[in-house]
Amino acid sequence: MKKIFWPLQENVISSNERKKLSNFILNTKRFTQFTEVDKFEKAYSKWQKCKYSIYVNSGSSANLLIVQSAKEIYNWKDGDEIIVPSLTWTTTVTPVIQSNLKPVFVDCNLKDFSFDYEDLKKKISNKTKAIFVAHIIGFPSDISKIKKIIKNKKIIILEDSCESQGAKINQTKVGNFGIASSFSFYWGHHLTTIEGGMVTTNDEKFYNLCLLKRSHGLARELPKKLHNNIKRKYANIDFKFLFLSSGFNLRNTEIGAYLGRFQLPKVNKWIKIRNRNYRQFIEICSKYKKHLLINDKKGISSFVLPFVFKNKKLKIKFQRVLNNSGIENRPLIAGNLLEQPFLKNYKKKYKLKNANFIHNNSMYIGNNQFVNSKKILKLKKILQSFFNEKN
Ligand SMILES: Cc1ncc(COP(=O)(O)O)c(C=O)c1O
């Protein structure tokens, strides 16, 4: 069969955007975080329907900022437990470990790829401080189930929406259900600023702490209305170099923010295209229910096109077909995270049946605004020939 050009992502920055970027670079007097970042954050808050957005240099940095800020605000102690998914990108979990908190892994479910909600119930202890929910490959997690489980407990929800920008639960965008949420603007995501990410929150105190920690802990990063009081309180330290909190440098550039501002108005259209592709994909795969799990959910903002095979050998065989056809593919995120060498010390304590199943039996191919009906039709033919050969 003739090879298809179907990479995970294509040339997402249009020539028009490149021209605008070039002009911006030629004319701007400022490249580090400044007014473009501010404008992008305001536009993002409007789009996300949240109060505050903090632009950072990656989705991973957004997660780090969230965990570090939550630890400080809620006065968590080293060793306090944070519930994390076993099926997610590594950097949902690593900030928890890097912050001296204890990750408690919960198995995934095979419907929306979020927590196995029964396992979640079992993993909550009196040391649990937060649940870090990850909305996986565009599927909104079942927040109402999670909220029911933690009802009357002092446990907060943090959201990782890096793969699910624009996914909704009853018309509310994911990222608005906990104290804060992360988003990623890496190349393959719904919107790109080349590298980049966002923390969103509706909590002013949390927002202010994120502003500090994003930028070394510097007091001058806080909203202007707070400056005079702080200056009075710390009159013996030059306000320009006054550090109120332990911080990082997680800032991004004016160039990324400028690009983000041009990408943002297009994202709804792109999500529509991704979801249209997903519907067609599901329709085709539904013919092979004998071999494939069919994952669909209301409110999806499709990230990729996932194949979950009932039989591992068949998956390996199909992966070969995809490779030979020129269709780039990846494991379904990092598979069972506990199989990853860096987590080997945690592995012994866990039996994660569904995450293991996903680890062995699944993979995904790209979905984005460049995937069209022609490509989906080719995929249909590939699947037809693959399963007919088999049957
Ligand atoms: C669920 C999840 N969280 C966090 C990240 C990290 O984002 P970034 O690559 O921008 O650091 C990713 C990246 O794809 C992700 O899929």
The ligand as an SDF file (V2000), in Angstrom:
LIG
                    3D

 16 16  0  0  0  0  0  0  0  0999 V2000
   -1.6000   14.9850   30.9340 C   0  0  0  0  0  0  0  0  0  0  0  0
   -0.3880   15.8170   30.6890 C   0  0  0  0  0  0  0  0  0  0  0  0
    0.0960   16.5550   31.6910 N   0  0  0  0  0  0  0  0  0  0  0  0
    1.1950   17.3360   31.5240 C   0  0  0  0  0  0  0  0  0  0  0  0
    1.8450   17.4110   30.3100 C   0  0  0  0  0  0  0  0  0  0  0  0
    3.0620   18.2660   30.1780 C   0  0  0  0  0  0  0  0  0  0  0  0
    2.9500   19.2830   29.2530 O   0  0  0  0  0  0  0  0  0  0  0  0
    4.2540   19.8930   28.5490 P   0  0  0  0  0  0  0  0  0  0  0  0
    4.6890   18.9360   27.5030 O   0  0  0  0  0  0  0  0  0  0  0  0
    3.8160   21.1970   28.0050 O   0  0  0  0  0  0  0  0  0  0  0  0
    5.2890   20.0390   29.6090 O   0  0  0  0  0  0  0  0  0  0  0  0
    1.3790   16.6530   29.2380 C   0  0  0  0  0  0  0  0  0  0  0  0
    2.0620   16.7120   27.9370 C   0  0  0  0  0  0  0  0  0  0  0  0
    1.6140   16.2890   26.9200 O   0  0  0  0  0  0  0  0  0  0  0  0
    0.2350   15.8340   29.4270 C   0  0  0  0  0  0  0  0  0  0  0  0
   -0.2150   15.0720   28.4320 O   0  0  0  0  0  0  0  0  0  0  0  0
  1  2  1  0
  2  3  1  0
  2 15  2  0
  3  4  2  0
  4  5  1  0
  5  6  1  0
  5 12  2  0
  6  7  1  0
  7  8  1  0
  8  9  2  0
  8 10  1  0
  8 11  1  0
 12 13  1  0
 12 15  1  0
 13 14  2  0
 15 16  1  0
M  END
$$$$
